[in-house]
Amino acid sequence: MNRETAARFSFLLSTPVIAGAAGLELPKLIRAQRAGQLGMPLSHVEICIAVSAVVGYIVIAFLLQYLQTHSLKIFVYYRILFGIVVLALAFLHMGFAR
């Protein structure tokens, strides 16, 4: 399996999980809005969902296009650097918690 096919497969696998999570949270969101706890109309939430779906689609399309001609090395370096930063922050936080 090549990189692009593997990425496409992983995105397809995530679709039902994301839809299920949204389906579980939507009733809570509607109840919060009816109780006046949301602080914004549902139309704003619908716009946010639509914008995030469009942006997500564009980013996934870009990533799949990127994977056709590039390797994942940049993401490996990013994850290693990010992991080091997270561990450093965790150790610093533990030191301040004492």
N, C-alpha and C positions, 0 to 999 in steps of 0.2 A: 504494500500500500504506500503510495507516495504522500508527501506532506499535505498537499492540497486535499486529497481524498480523506486523509485522516482528520484534518481540520473540519471539513464539511460534515463528516460523520459525527464528530463531537458536537458540532453546533446543532445538528439534527437531533441528537440524543438529548440535548439540553432543552429543546423546545417544549416537550410535554411537562417537564419539571417546572419551567418558568410559568407556563400556562396554569398548571395546578396550584402553584404558590399564589398566583394572582387570583385564581378562583377562590382560594381559601381566605384571602385577605379582603376581597371586595365586600362581602357582607359586613365585616367589621368596620370598614370604611364608611359604608352607607349608614350603619347604626350610629357611628360617631358624628356624622354630618347631621343626622336627624336630631341628635341630642344636643347639637350646638357645640360640640367639642372639636370640630375639625378646623374651624377658623377660616375656611374658604369654601366657595361653592363647588359642587361636584363637577361643574363644567370646567373649572380650572384643573381639576385632577384629570379629567378626560383629555384635556389638551396636553398636559404633562405626559400622560401615558402615550398619546399619539406621537409626540415629539421624540420621546425616548425610543419608541419602536422604530421610527424612521432613522434616527441617528444610529441605533444599533444595527439596522439593516445596512446602512452605508458603511459602518466600520467593519462589519463582517465581510462585506463585498470587497472592501479595500484589503483586508487581511488575506482573503483567499487569493486575490490578485497578486499581492506581495509574495505569498508563499510559492507561486508559480516560478518566480525567478530568484528568490532569496532564501537563505537558510534561517533557522531559528536562533542563531548564535546571539544576536542582539537581545533576544528575550531571555536567554540563559544568563547573560551578563547582568541584565536588569534584575532578574529574580535573585541572583546571588547577592548583588549589592543591596537590594531591598531586604533580603533576609538578614544580612549583617546589620543594617540600620535597625530593623525591628528587634533583633536580639540585643543590640546595644541599648536601645531605649528601654527594653524590659529589664535589663540588668541595672540601669541607672534608676529606674522607677523602684525596683526592689531595694536599692541602696537608700533611697529617700524615704521609703516606707518604714524603716526601722526606727 
